[in-house]
Amino acid sequence: MALEKPYLDIPGTTVFDGDQARKGYQLNQFCMSLMKAENRQAFKADERAYLDAWPMTQAQKQAVLDRDFTRLIELGGNIYYLVKISSTDGLSVLAAVSTMTDNTEEEYARMMRNGGRSPEGNRYIGESE
Amino acid sequence: MARITAGIGTSHVPLLGRIIDTGETQSESWKPVFRGYDFTRQWIAREKPDVVILVYNDHASAFDMKLIPTFALGCGEVFKPADEGYGARQVPDVPSWPGTSRNRLSSRISTSPSSMKWMWITV
């Protein structure tokens, strides 16, 4: 019997469940490796070579090279791990996550300081219809 | 007998640590957020808790995908700030409370045979 996943219809949201964790295991562990300064140095020196040492999928490696966080989440990345990449780039979490929206960093910060996105129409796909 | 004197909560916003580190707490954008903590600073300074039980999100620092417990109790001697990719934050190491009291906590979180003031902080 397949596992029921009622959360699949949350707009713009990928819930990090067991399946995502399995998909993204190597990707997330690669991210963890960036907590060590010497690894960050090696990664910055040659990103492709560093990634090729990990048994990640080509799509995951390309998404890292592209810094495509939306894609990385789709491919099993967990945000707490993914921000090790943006931290290595010297960016704040705010700067990293704002790239997943149509907002600039300042617009995103202002939106969050003003209370964030409204849940109206955002609870499930088709709610606003 | 220990006495729980308070429970404090705050929203989980790690960005605030960075704002402190980049010296922007008094900027127009961030001043209102940090003003919200003025009361808490004064209150803690006045109350002087003996022990703080800090409940927080590990943020993939101590734990990685090899092992993720739902809940874990830290019983170390000292708790150091993590390096999440741009070096550890320049904040003090947090010492644990000494000896047998810590062991008691491991076995029975709700009681302790000391006469200390406890404060719960959840972030």
gemmi code that builds the backbone of each chain (N, CA, C; Angstrom):
import gemmi

chains = {
    "A": [
        ("MET", (0.862, -1.201, 0.000), (0.000, 0.000, 0.000), (0.885, 1.233, 0.000)),
        ("ALA", (0.638, 2.136, -0.943), (1.475, 3.336, -1.050), (1.218, 4.257, 0.137)),
        ("LEU", (2.267, 4.972, 0.521), (2.153, 5.918, 1.627), (1.303, 7.107, 1.192)),
        ("GLU", (0.334, 7.503, 2.016), (-0.501, 8.654, 1.680), (0.265, 9.935, 1.947)),
        ("LYS", (0.202, 10.861, 0.987), (0.930, 12.119, 1.130), (-0.003, 13.295, 0.863)),
        ("PRO", (-0.842, 13.661, 1.830), (-1.794, 14.751, 1.609), (-1.110, 16.103, 1.468)),
        ("TYR", (0.194, 16.159, 1.785), (0.883, 17.445, 1.742), (1.452, 17.764, 0.365)),
        ("LEU", (1.211, 16.891, -0.618), (1.786, 17.111, -1.944), (1.179, 18.311, -2.664)),
        ("ASP", (0.024, 18.782, -2.164), (-0.638, 19.868, -2.889), (-0.478, 21.228, -2.211)),
        ("ILE", (0.556, 21.375, -1.396), (0.820, 22.692, -0.808), (1.550, 23.513, -1.867)),
        ("PRO", (0.985, 24.657, -2.270), (1.584, 25.428, -3.373), (3.034, 25.806, -3.105)),
        ("GLY", (3.879, 25.569, -4.107), (5.263, 26.016, -4.042), (6.053, 25.418, -2.908)),
        ("THR", (5.655, 24.243, -2.455), (6.289, 23.684, -1.256), (6.645, 22.224, -1.458)),
        ("THR", (7.872, 21.857, -1.164), (8.293, 20.458, -1.163), (8.572, 20.076, 0.281)),
        ("VAL", (7.785, 19.152, 0.809), (8.004, 18.731, 2.187), (9.147, 17.719, 2.226)),
        ("PHE", (10.067, 17.907, 3.153), (11.219, 17.014, 3.244), (10.819, 15.767, 4.026)),
        ("ASP", (10.305, 14.758, 3.310), (9.888, 13.522, 3.967), (10.929, 12.435, 3.714)),
        ("GLY", (10.610, 11.198, 4.075), (11.546, 10.090, 3.938), (12.021, 9.879, 2.514)),
        ("ASP", (11.102, 10.005, 1.561), (11.480, 9.814, 0.150), (12.464, 10.888, -0.311)),
        ("GLN", (12.194, 12.131, 0.064), (13.116, 13.220, -0.298), (14.472, 12.993, 0.376)),
        ("ALA", (14.448, 12.536, 1.609), (15.694, 12.300, 2.343), (16.540, 11.237, 1.648)),
        ("ARG", (15.876, 10.191, 1.139), (16.607, 9.148, 0.439), (17.183, 9.675, -0.865)),
        ("LYS", (16.343, 10.456, -1.593), (16.791, 11.035, -2.878), (18.004, 11.933, -2.675)),
        ("GLY", (17.969, 12.700, -1.593), (18.977, 13.749, -1.428), (20.100, 13.422, -0.473)),
        ("TYR", (20.207, 12.168, -0.045), (21.188, 11.809, 0.989), (22.598, 12.289, 0.652)),
        ("GLN", (23.105, 11.919, -0.512), (24.496, 12.283, -0.866), (24.629, 13.792, -1.065)),
        ("LEU", (23.615, 14.398, -1.655), (23.602, 15.851, -1.852), (23.714, 16.560, -0.508)),
        ("ASN", (22.901, 16.143, 0.458), (22.913, 16.772, 1.774), (24.230, 16.525, 2.514)),
        ("GLN", (24.770, 15.331, 2.367), (26.053, 15.033, 3.014), (27.181, 15.841, 2.374)),
        ("PHE", (27.116, 16.047, 1.049), (28.077, 16.943, 0.382), (28.012, 18.327, 1.026)),
        ("CYS", (26.803, 18.811, 1.231), (26.621, 20.130, 1.848), (27.262, 20.170, 3.234)),
        ("MET", (27.054, 19.116, 4.024), (27.635, 19.048, 5.379), (29.150, 19.179, 5.334)),
        ("SER", (29.764, 18.610, 4.287), (31.232, 18.616, 4.196), (31.764, 20.054, 4.137)),
        ("LEU", (30.926, 20.988, 3.714), (31.359, 22.385, 3.601), (31.453, 23.090, 4.947)),
        ("MET", (31.128, 22.387, 6.042), (31.283, 22.978, 7.374), (32.758, 23.034, 7.770)),
        ("LYS", (33.614, 22.345, 7.023), (35.050, 22.362, 7.322), (35.760, 23.326, 6.366)),
        ("ALA", (36.597, 24.187, 6.932), (37.265, 25.219, 6.136), (38.085, 24.635, 4.991)),
        ("GLU", (38.804, 23.527, 5.259), (39.652, 22.973, 4.198), (38.822, 22.435, 3.029)),
        ("ASN", (37.607, 21.941, 3.342), (36.722, 21.460, 2.272), (36.170, 22.620, 1.445)),
        ("ARG", (35.859, 23.728, 2.146), (35.367, 24.912, 1.426), (36.441, 25.390, 0.446)),
        ("GLN", (37.683, 25.364, 0.907), (38.806, 25.781, 0.055), (38.896, 24.913, -1.191)),
        ("ALA", (38.815, 23.589, -0.991), (38.904, 22.637, -2.106), (37.735, 22.834, -3.067)),
        ("PHE", (36.549, 23.047, -2.516), (35.358, 23.257, -3.346), (35.508, 24.505, -4.181)),
        ("LYS", (35.954, 25.591, -3.565), (36.105, 26.859, -4.292), (37.183, 26.754, -5.376)),
        ("ALA", (38.193, 25.929, -5.131), (39.278, 25.799, -6.098), (38.806, 25.102, -7.371)),
        ("ASP", (37.933, 24.118, -7.239), (37.413, 23.401, -8.407), (36.106, 22.725, -8.029)),
        ("GLU", (34.999, 23.430, -8.277), (33.690, 22.937, -7.825), (33.324, 21.615, -8.495)),
        ("ARG", (33.555, 21.521, -9.773), (33.176, 20.322, -10.527), (33.921, 19.092, -9.995)),
        ("ALA", (35.210, 19.233, -9.789), (36.027, 18.116, -9.293), (35.569, 17.699, -7.903)),
        ("TYR", (35.294, 18.679, -7.046), (34.833, 18.380, -5.683), (33.518, 17.619, -5.723)),
        ("LEU", (32.598, 18.075, -6.565), (31.289, 17.418, -6.685), (31.430, 16.002, -7.235)),
        ("ASP", (32.344, 15.821, -8.188), (32.497, 14.500, -8.811), (32.996, 13.443, -7.836)),
        ("ALA", (33.546, 13.874, -6.718), (33.991, 12.918, -5.702), (32.807, 12.360, -4.904)),
        ("TRP", (31.612, 12.930, -5.096), (30.428, 12.488, -4.366), (29.493, 11.712, -5.283)),
        ("PRO", (28.898, 10.606, -4.806), (27.962, 9.844, -5.635), (26.590, 10.517, -5.733)),
        ("MET", (26.597, 11.761, -6.242), (25.349, 12.491, -6.460), (24.933, 12.304, -7.908)),
        ("THR", (23.689, 12.613, -8.240), (23.263, 12.537, -9.635), (23.805, 13.747, -10.391)),
        ("GLN", (23.877, 13.617, -11.710), (24.336, 14.736, -12.543), (23.438, 15.952, -12.355)),
        ("ALA", (22.137, 15.704, -12.247), (21.186, 16.807, -12.064), (21.467, 17.557, -10.761)),
        ("GLN", (21.783, 16.791, -9.688), (22.083, 17.431, -8.394), (23.365, 18.260, -8.501)),
        ("LYS", (24.382, 17.684, -9.163), (25.657, 18.402, -9.308), (25.452, 19.691, -10.105)),
        ("GLN", (24.686, 19.587, -11.200), (24.453, 20.765, -12.037), (23.693, 21.833, -11.258)),
        ("ALA", (22.706, 21.413, -10.466), (21.927, 22.372, -9.684), (22.810, 23.087, -8.656)),
        ("VAL", (23.807, 22.375, -8.107), (24.752, 23.017, -7.182), (25.571, 24.043, -7.947)),
        ("LEU", (26.095, 23.652, -9.098), (26.915, 24.574, -9.907), (26.110, 25.802, -10.305)),
        ("ASP", (24.807, 25.599, -10.580), (23.921, 26.698, -10.968), (23.421, 27.490, -9.758)),
        ("ARG", (23.662, 26.997, -8.551), (23.106, 27.569, -7.329), (21.576, 27.699, -7.457)),
        ("ASP", (20.954, 26.687, -8.062), (19.506, 26.684, -8.264), (18.867, 25.994, -7.062)),
        ("PHE", (18.529, 26.786, -6.043), (18.054, 26.216, -4.781), (16.677, 25.568, -4.909)),
        ("THR", (15.841, 26.134, -5.780), (14.530, 25.520, -5.984), (14.697, 24.109, -6.536)),
        ("ARG", (15.583, 23.970, -7.500), (15.840, 22.664, -8.113), (16.490, 21.717, -7.098)),
        ("LEU", (17.395, 22.257, -6.301), (18.075, 21.430, -5.299), (17.089, 20.851, -4.299)),
        ("ILE", (16.082, 21.657, -3.936), (15.067, 21.157, -3.009), (14.243, 20.060, -3.672)),
        ("GLU", (13.893, 20.276, -4.944), (13.156, 19.245, -5.695), (13.928, 17.928, -5.718)),
        ("LEU", (15.254, 18.043, -5.841), (16.097, 16.859, -5.991), (16.505, 16.243, -4.645)),
        ("GLY", (15.883, 16.665, -3.571), (16.108, 16.037, -2.273), (16.965, 16.840, -1.311)),
        ("GLY", (17.326, 18.049, -1.680), (18.103, 18.887, -0.781), (17.238, 19.395, 0.367)),
        ("ASN", (17.833, 19.508, 1.542), (17.142, 20.060, 2.710), (17.771, 21.423, 2.998)),
        ("ILE", (16.950, 22.424, 3.260), (17.448, 23.795, 3.340), (18.554, 23.981, 4.373)),
        ("TYR", (18.487, 23.278, 5.508), (19.518, 23.445, 6.534), (20.885, 23.008, 6.010)),
        ("TYR", (20.882, 22.068, 5.076), (22.122, 21.612, 4.469), (22.502, 22.541, 3.312)),
        ("LEU", (21.513, 22.899, 2.494), (21.776, 23.716, 1.314), (22.380, 25.072, 1.672)),
        ("VAL", (22.029, 25.622, 2.840), (22.587, 26.935, 3.176), (24.081, 26.861, 3.507)),
        ("LYS", (24.613, 25.664, 3.668), (26.077, 25.568, 3.807), (26.725, 26.023, 2.494)),
        ("ILE", (26.036, 25.789, 1.360), (26.558, 26.220, 0.060), (26.571, 27.746, 0.002)),
        ("SER", (25.432, 28.354, 0.357), (25.359, 29.819, 0.281), (26.278, 30.466, 1.311)),
        ("SER", (26.453, 29.825, 2.470), (27.389, 30.350, 3.468), (28.814, 30.302, 2.934)),
        ("THR", (29.143, 29.221, 2.222), (30.462, 29.098, 1.602), (30.673, 30.229, 0.598)),
        ("ASP", (29.581, 30.639, -0.073), (29.646, 31.751, -1.025), (29.668, 33.103, -0.317)),
        ("GLY", (29.586, 33.095, 1.004), (29.593, 34.342, 1.770), (28.261, 35.047, 1.809)),
        ("LEU", (27.183, 34.337, 1.459), (25.850, 34.942, 1.432), (25.063, 34.586, 2.674)),
        ("SER", (24.150, 35.473, 3.069), (23.255, 35.162, 4.172), (22.168, 34.206, 3.682)),
        ("VAL", (21.479, 33.579, 4.644), (20.349, 32.711, 4.304), (19.304, 33.528, 3.550)),
        ("LEU", (19.121, 34.763, 3.988), (18.166, 35.660, 3.331), (18.494, 35.814, 1.850)),
        ("ALA", (19.780, 36.054, 1.556), (20.191, 36.236, 0.162), (19.921, 34.963, -0.635)),
        ("ALA", (20.198, 33.806, -0.033), (20.021, 32.536, -0.731), (18.552, 32.261, -1.023)),
        ("VAL", (17.700, 32.386, -0.014), (16.302, 31.993, -0.214), (15.549, 32.995, -1.088)),
        ("SER", (15.983, 34.254, -1.091), (15.283, 35.237, -1.932), (15.464, 34.912, -3.409)),
        ("THR", (16.529, 34.139, -3.762), (16.719, 33.762, -5.159), (15.661, 32.756, -5.609)),
        ("MET", (14.931, 32.180, -4.664), (13.879, 31.224, -5.010), (12.543, 31.933, -5.261)),
        ("THR", (12.554, 33.250, -5.188), (11.328, 34.026, -5.394), (11.548, 35.037, -6.518)),
        ("ASP", (10.504, 35.828, -6.800), (10.651, 36.917, -7.764), (11.094, 38.204, -7.088)),
        ("ASN", (11.363, 38.122, -5.772), (11.723, 39.326, -5.019), (13.220, 39.538, -4.982)),
        ("THR", (13.622, 40.802, -4.852), (15.012, 41.088, -4.519), (15.196, 40.745, -3.051)),
        ("GLU", (16.437, 40.732, -2.604), (16.726, 40.415, -1.206), (16.003, 41.383, -0.267)),
        ("GLU", (16.035, 42.689, -0.601), (15.412, 43.696, 0.268), (13.890, 43.561, 0.256)),
        ("GLU", (13.314, 43.284, -0.932), (11.855, 43.098, -1.026), (11.431, 41.894, -0.188)),
        ("TYR", (12.222, 40.827, -0.270), (11.908, 39.610, 0.480), (11.965, 39.894, 1.986)),
        ("ALA", (13.028, 40.585, 2.414), (13.181, 40.914, 3.838), (12.011, 41.766, 4.320)),
        ("ARG", (11.613, 42.734, 3.476), (10.508, 43.613, 3.853), (9.218, 42.806, 3.972)),
        ("MET", (8.996, 41.890, 3.050), (7.796, 41.053, 3.094), (7.758, 40.266, 4.406)),
        ("MET", (8.903, 39.681, 4.785), (8.925, 38.859, 5.991), (8.748, 39.714, 7.238)),
        ("ARG", (9.387, 40.908, 7.261), (9.229, 41.787, 8.424), (7.787, 42.250, 8.558)),
        ("ASN", (7.077, 42.321, 7.424), (5.678, 42.753, 7.455), (4.706, 41.606, 7.691)),
        ("GLY", (5.224, 40.443, 8.072), (4.347, 39.352, 8.464), (4.341, 38.165, 7.516)),
        ("GLY", (5.109, 38.251, 6.431), (5.211, 37.108, 5.536), (4.045, 36.995, 4.572)),
        ("ARG", (4.000, 35.887, 3.849), (2.941, 35.680, 2.861), (1.632, 35.322, 3.556)),
        ("SER", (0.536, 35.770, 2.967), (-0.766, 35.412, 3.515), (-1.067, 33.955, 3.199)),
        ("PRO", (-1.690, 33.247, 4.145), (-2.107, 31.875, 3.860), (-3.300, 31.808, 2.901)),
        ("GLU", (-4.002, 32.933, 2.719), (-5.196, 32.931, 1.858), (-4.818, 32.559, 0.431)),
        ("GLY", (-5.442, 31.502, -0.072), (-5.158, 31.043, -1.432), (-3.884, 30.227, -1.532)),
        ("ASN", (-3.168, 30.054, -0.410), (-1.886, 29.353, -0.444), (-1.879, 28.062, 0.349)),
        ("ARG", (-3.047, 27.651, 0.818), (-3.075, 26.442, 1.663), (-2.979, 25.175, 0.826)),
        ("TYR", (-3.653, 25.176, -0.338), (-3.569, 24.017, -1.225), (-3.799, 24.487, -2.649)),
        ("ILE", (-3.306, 23.706, -3.585), (-3.446, 24.072, -5.002), (-4.937, 24.128, -5.347)),
        ("GLY", (-5.371, 25.249, -5.912), (-6.768, 25.403, -6.285), (-7.622, 26.077, -5.227)),
        ("GLU", (-7.027, 26.458, -4.104), (-7.826, 27.070, -3.028), (-8.474, 28.365, -3.481)),
        ("SER", (-7.756, 29.138, -4.303), (-8.277, 30.451, -4.685), (-9.338, 30.360, -5.772)),
        ("GLU", (-9.561, 29.130, -6.304), (-10.579, 29.009, -7.375), (-11.987, 28.975, -6.799)),
    ],
    "B": [
        ("MET", (15.127, 21.948, 46.331), (14.342, 21.546, 45.158), (14.420, 22.646, 44.113)),
        ("ALA", (14.706, 22.269, 42.848), (14.822, 23.282, 41.807), (13.472, 23.893, 41.514)),
        ("ARG", (13.531, 25.119, 41.035), (12.299, 25.835, 40.750), (12.377, 26.359, 39.326)),
        ("ILE", (11.406, 25.983, 38.524), (11.337, 26.564, 37.175), (10.739, 27.949, 37.312)),
        ("THR", (11.521, 28.958, 36.913), (11.041, 30.315, 37.123), (10.406, 30.927, 35.890)),
        ("ALA", (10.739, 30.413, 34.727), (10.161, 31.040, 33.532), (10.308, 30.166, 32.308)),
        ("GLY", (9.458, 30.405, 31.330), (9.595, 29.842, 29.991), (9.596, 30.994, 29.017)),
        ("ILE", (10.564, 31.029, 28.127), (10.657, 32.119, 27.144), (10.716, 31.514, 25.766)),
        ("GLY", (10.033, 32.110, 24.816), (10.104, 31.645, 23.434), (10.405, 32.794, 22.499)),
        ("THR", (11.027, 32.477, 21.381), (11.219, 33.480, 20.343), (11.110, 32.782, 18.999)),
        ("SER", (10.762, 33.529, 17.972), (10.708, 32.950, 16.633), (12.101, 32.516, 16.214)),
        ("HIS", (12.140, 31.469, 15.411), (13.417, 30.941, 14.932), (13.874, 31.760, 13.734)),
        ("VAL", (14.774, 32.710, 13.949), (15.266, 33.569, 12.864), (16.785, 33.651, 12.951)),
        ("PRO", (17.494, 32.658, 12.434), (18.959, 32.660, 12.511), (19.586, 33.900, 11.894)),
        ("LEU", (18.885, 34.499, 10.940), (19.383, 35.715, 10.299), (19.736, 36.792, 11.320)),
        ("LEU", (19.047, 36.805, 12.455), (19.291, 37.843, 13.456), (20.726, 37.782, 13.977)),
        ("GLY", (21.291, 36.572, 14.046), (22.693, 36.425, 14.461), (23.610, 37.146, 13.490)),
        ("ARG", (23.327, 36.987, 12.206), (24.139, 37.638, 11.182), (23.990, 39.161, 11.235)),
        ("ILE", (22.766, 39.627, 11.488), (22.519, 41.067, 11.585), (23.328, 41.654, 12.743)),
        ("ILE", (23.418, 40.905, 13.860), (24.237, 41.347, 14.986), (25.702, 41.407, 14.550)),
        ("ASP", (26.152, 40.341, 13.848), (27.563, 40.262, 13.455), (27.951, 41.339, 12.454)),
        ("THR", (27.003, 41.746, 11.593), (27.321, 42.780, 10.602), (27.005, 44.173, 11.138)),
        ("GLY", (26.649, 44.257, 12.417), (26.458, 45.561, 13.068), (25.253, 46.354, 12.591)),
        ("GLU", (24.195, 45.646, 12.160), (23.048, 46.365, 11.592), (21.839, 46.435, 12.522)),
        ("THR", (22.026, 46.120, 13.805), (20.854, 46.014, 14.685), (20.141, 47.349, 14.888)),
        ("GLN", (20.860, 48.446, 14.669), (20.239, 49.758, 14.873), (19.797, 50.412, 13.568)),
        ("SER", (19.872, 49.671, 12.461), (19.410, 50.232, 11.182), (17.888, 50.371, 11.220)),
        ("GLU", (17.367, 51.214, 10.335), (15.913, 51.446, 10.264), (15.133, 50.145, 10.137)),
        ("SER", (15.654, 49.241, 9.283), (14.931, 48.000, 9.006), (14.877, 47.076, 10.212)),
        ("TRP", (15.985, 47.007, 10.954), (16.094, 45.974, 11.980), (15.865, 46.446, 13.412)),
        ("LYS", (15.912, 47.752, 13.610), (15.747, 48.294, 14.965), (14.467, 47.783, 15.646)),
        ("PRO", (13.300, 47.810, 14.941), (12.064, 47.357, 15.601), (12.148, 45.901, 16.068)),
        ("VAL", (12.810, 45.053, 15.291), (12.911, 43.637, 15.669), (13.720, 43.499, 16.957)),
        ("PHE", (14.860, 44.183, 17.027), (15.738, 44.037, 18.187), (15.203, 44.749, 19.413)),
        ("ARG", (14.386, 45.786, 19.186), (13.766, 46.454, 20.323), (12.878, 45.468, 21.087)),
        ("GLY", (12.354, 44.489, 20.365), (11.497, 43.488, 20.990), (12.224, 42.652, 22.032)),
        ("TYR", (13.562, 42.638, 21.963), (14.321, 41.842, 22.924), (14.824, 42.661, 24.113)),
        ("ASP", (14.610, 43.985, 24.092), (15.090, 44.826, 25.188), (14.537, 44.373, 26.529)),
        ("PHE", (13.224, 44.133, 26.555), (12.576, 43.688, 27.791), (13.210, 42.400, 28.292)),
        ("THR", (13.445, 41.451, 27.358), (13.987, 40.148, 27.745), (15.378, 40.277, 28.345)),
        ("ARG", (16.233, 41.121, 27.719), (17.582, 41.342, 28.248), (17.530, 41.846, 29.683)),
        ("GLN", (16.686, 42.853, 29.908), (16.604, 43.450, 31.246), (16.062, 42.441, 32.238)),
        ("TRP", (15.066, 41.706, 31.802), (14.399, 40.735, 32.686), (15.368, 39.625, 33.102)),
        ("ILE", (16.161, 39.103, 32.137), (17.122, 38.044, 32.455), (18.209, 38.570, 33.388)),
        ("ALA", (18.667, 39.811, 33.138), (19.696, 40.399, 33.992), (19.187, 40.512, 35.424)),
        ("ARG", (17.911, 40.802, 35.574), (17.303, 40.954, 36.896), (17.078, 39.587, 37.553)),
        ("GLU", (16.600, 38.618, 36.786), (16.211, 37.325, 37.334), (17.397, 36.427, 37.650)),
        ("LYS", (18.494, 36.594, 36.873), (19.711, 35.807, 37.092), (19.441, 34.311, 37.276)),
        ("PRO", (18.958, 33.648, 36.234), (18.729, 32.200, 36.372), (20.033, 31.457, 36.610)),
        ("ASP", (19.976, 30.356, 37.364), (21.156, 29.531, 37.591), (21.401, 28.603, 36.410)),
        ("VAL", (20.319, 28.126, 35.830), (20.419, 27.168, 34.726), (19.433, 27.556, 33.636)),
        ("VAL", (19.877, 27.466, 32.407), (18.992, 27.685, 31.265), (18.876, 26.371, 30.507)),
        ("ILE", (17.654, 25.917, 30.292), (17.434, 24.757, 29.417), (17.049, 25.330, 28.067)),
        ("LEU", (17.936, 25.177, 27.123), (17.724, 25.786, 25.816), (17.259, 24.726, 24.815)),
        ("VAL", (16.066, 24.932, 24.296), (15.519, 24.013, 23.294), (15.687, 24.682, 21.936)),
        ("TYR", (16.400, 24.042, 21.048), (16.668, 24.712, 19.777), (16.767, 23.731, 18.611)),
        ("ASN", (16.778, 24.300, 17.417), (16.880, 23.535, 16.178), (18.355, 23.337, 15.850)),
        ("ASP", (18.786, 22.084, 15.739), (20.191, 21.790, 15.465), (20.669, 22.359, 14.136)),
        ("HIS", (19.744, 22.531, 13.186), (20.115, 23.174, 11.910), (21.171, 22.396, 11.163)),
        ("ALA", (21.154, 21.096, 11.240), (22.163, 20.254, 10.580), (23.557, 20.751, 10.954)),
        ("SER", (23.837, 20.820, 12.255), (25.169, 21.199, 12.723), (25.825, 20.022, 13.426)),
        ("ALA", (25.238, 19.590, 14.536), (25.782, 18.432, 15.238), (25.345, 17.145, 14.550)),
        ("PHE", (24.147, 17.142, 13.995), (23.598, 15.951, 13.354), (23.589, 16.102, 11.848)),
        ("ASP", (23.954, 15.021, 11.142), (23.803, 15.030, 9.682), (22.890, 13.884, 9.280)),
        ("MET", (22.774, 13.640, 7.968), (21.759, 12.707, 7.502), (22.041, 11.255, 7.900)),
        ("LYS", (23.215, 10.990, 8.492), (23.467, 9.611, 8.934), (22.583, 9.281, 10.132)),
        ("LEU", (22.314, 10.313, 10.939), (21.578, 10.074, 12.178), (20.823, 11.332, 12.580)),
        ("ILE", (19.499, 11.260, 12.570), (18.671, 12.412, 12.954), (17.658, 11.961, 14.002)),
        ("PRO", (17.975, 12.131, 15.298), (16.974, 11.789, 16.307), (15.880, 12.860, 16.340)),
        ("THR", (14.689, 12.447, 16.735), (13.600, 13.413, 16.870), (13.913, 14.395, 17.987)),
        ("PHE", (14.540, 13.893, 19.014), (14.822, 14.699, 20.196), (16.137, 14.214, 20.785)),
        ("ALA", (16.984, 15.130, 21.215), (18.247, 14.749, 21.835), (18.547, 15.687, 22.986)),
        ("LEU", (19.181, 15.157, 24.011), (19.510, 15.938, 25.197), (21.017, 16.133, 25.224)),
        ("GLY", (21.483, 17.366, 25.207), (22.911, 17.640, 25.204), (23.494, 17.538, 26.593)),
        ("CYS", (24.473, 16.655, 26.789), (25.078, 16.466, 28.098), (26.576, 16.725, 28.057)),
        ("GLY", (27.012, 17.523, 27.114), (28.437, 17.802, 26.988), (28.941, 18.739, 28.065)),
        ("GLU", (30.258, 18.852, 28.146), (30.893, 19.770, 29.107), (30.712, 21.208, 28.649)),
        ("VAL", (30.801, 21.383, 27.329), (30.716, 22.729, 26.772), (30.081, 22.642, 25.393)),
        ("PHE", (29.364, 23.686, 25.030), (28.706, 23.725, 23.724), (29.294, 24.874, 22.916)),
        ("LYS", (29.938, 24.522, 21.810), (30.607, 25.527, 20.990), (29.709, 25.945, 19.817)),
        ("PRO", (29.838, 27.183, 19.346), (29.071, 27.587, 18.165), (29.567, 26.838, 16.932)),
        ("ALA", (28.642, 26.511, 16.041), (28.987, 25.717, 14.857), (29.526, 26.607, 13.743)),
        ("ASP", (30.273, 25.993, 12.832), (30.724, 26.653, 11.609), (29.824, 26.135, 10.495)),
        ("GLU", (28.839, 26.958, 10.110), (27.885, 26.509, 9.098), (28.319, 26.863, 7.691)),
        ("GLY", (29.552, 27.371, 7.540), (30.040, 27.667, 6.206), (30.766, 28.994, 6.107)),
        ("TYR", (30.549, 29.902, 7.084), (31.356, 31.126, 7.059), (32.081, 31.328, 8.397)),
        ("GLY", (32.522, 30.210, 8.969), (33.241, 30.280, 10.238), (32.281, 30.346, 11.404)),
        ("ALA", (32.709, 29.860, 12.548), (31.850, 29.900, 13.732), (31.632, 31.351, 14.145)),
        ("ARG", (30.445, 31.671, 14.601), (30.166, 33.024, 15.096), (31.043, 33.299, 16.311)),
        ("GLN", (31.460, 34.516, 16.438), (32.339, 34.908, 17.546), (31.501, 35.192, 18.787)),
        ("VAL", (30.985, 34.120, 19.352), (30.221, 34.220, 20.590), (30.846, 33.248, 21.586)),
        ("PRO", (30.630, 33.468, 22.876), (31.265, 32.596, 23.873), (30.797, 31.156, 23.767)),
        ("ASP", (31.683, 30.216, 24.124), (31.266, 28.830, 24.300), (30.308, 28.787, 25.486)),
        ("VAL", (29.357, 27.881, 25.441), (28.383, 27.777, 26.531), (28.746, 26.597, 27.426)),
        ("PRO", (29.111, 26.844, 28.688), (29.442, 25.726, 29.561), (28.178, 25.022, 30.032)),
        ("SER", (28.297, 23.707, 30.198), (27.178, 22.959, 30.765), (27.199, 23.149, 32.276)),
        ("TRP", (26.174, 22.715, 32.963), (26.217, 22.801, 34.422), (26.885, 21.559, 34.977)),
        ("PRO", (27.628, 21.723, 36.079), (28.596, 20.693, 36.451), (27.986, 19.420, 37.049)),
        ("GLY", (28.703, 18.336, 36.844), (28.604, 17.095, 37.605), (27.268, 16.395, 37.673)),
        ("THR", (26.903, 16.032, 38.910), (25.796, 15.095, 39.100), (24.451, 15.671, 38.698)),
        ("SER", (24.318, 16.984, 38.796), (23.032, 17.578, 38.412), (22.722, 17.283, 36.961)),
        ("ARG", (23.776, 17.295, 36.128), (23.561, 17.043, 34.705), (23.094, 15.607, 34.498)),
        ("ASN", (23.670, 14.662, 35.272), (23.252, 13.265, 35.134), (21.802, 13.082, 35.535)),
        ("ARG", (21.410, 13.802, 36.581), (20.010, 13.738, 37.022), (19.096, 14.194, 35.900)),
        ("LEU", (19.533, 15.253, 35.205), (18.716, 15.791, 34.121), (18.497, 14.730, 33.055)),
        ("SER", (19.554, 13.944, 32.774), (19.434, 12.930, 31.742), (18.358, 11.913, 32.087)),
        ("SER", (18.222, 11.615, 33.363), (17.291, 10.557, 33.725), (15.898, 11.070, 34.052)),
        ("ARG", (15.822, 12.321, 34.478), (14.515, 12.796, 34.944), (14.442, 14.294, 34.737)),
        ("ILE", (13.942, 14.671, 33.578), (14.097, 16.069, 33.196), (13.282, 17.011, 34.063)),
        ("SER", (12.243, 16.521, 34.746), (11.354, 17.466, 35.422), (11.752, 17.795, 36.849)),
        ("THR", (12.695, 17.055, 37.440), (13.056, 17.360, 38.828), (14.568, 17.374, 39.012)),
        ("SER", (15.048, 18.031, 39.995), (16.469, 18.020, 40.326), (16.614, 18.347, 41.809)),
        ("PRO", (17.511, 17.663, 42.521), (17.613, 17.883, 43.962), (18.450, 19.090, 44.339)),
        ("SER", (18.466, 20.084, 43.496), (19.239, 21.283, 43.838), (18.286, 22.430, 44.082)),
        ("SER", (18.796, 23.494, 44.624), (17.945, 24.653, 44.882), (18.253, 25.718, 43.856)),
        ("MET", (18.215, 25.338, 42.577), (18.583, 26.286, 41.536), (17.340, 26.830, 40.837)),
        ("LYS", (17.526, 27.971, 40.249), (16.465, 28.561, 39.428), (16.661, 28.094, 37.992)),
        ("TRP", (15.636, 27.545, 37.400), (15.700, 27.081, 36.027), (14.928, 28.008, 35.116)),
        ("MET", (15.418, 28.189, 33.932), (14.680, 28.959, 32.952), (14.658, 28.188, 31.636)),
        ("TRP", (13.505, 28.016, 31.052), (13.387, 27.384, 29.740), (13.411, 28.463, 28.689)),
        ("ILE", (14.250, 28.290, 27.693), (14.211, 29.189, 26.551), (14.058, 28.335, 25.309)),
        ("THR", (13.057, 28.650, 24.524), (12.829, 27.902, 23.291), (13.043, 28.839, 22.112)),
        ("VAL", (13.909, 28.437, 21.194), (14.156, 29.295, 20.025), (13.850, 28.527, 18.744)),
    ],
}
model = gemmi.Model(1)
for chain_id, residues in chains.items():
    chain = gemmi.Chain(chain_id)
    for i, (resn, *xyz) in enumerate(residues, 1):
        res = gemmi.Residue()
        res.name, res.seqid = resn, gemmi.SeqId(i, " ")
        for name, pos in zip(("N", "CA", "C"), xyz):
            atom = gemmi.Atom()
            atom.name, atom.element = name, gemmi.Element(name[0])
            atom.pos, atom.b_iso = gemmi.Position(*pos), 0.0
            res.add_atom(atom)
        chain.add_residue(res)
    model.add_chain(chain)
structure = gemmi.Structure()
structure.add_model(model)
structure.setup_entities()
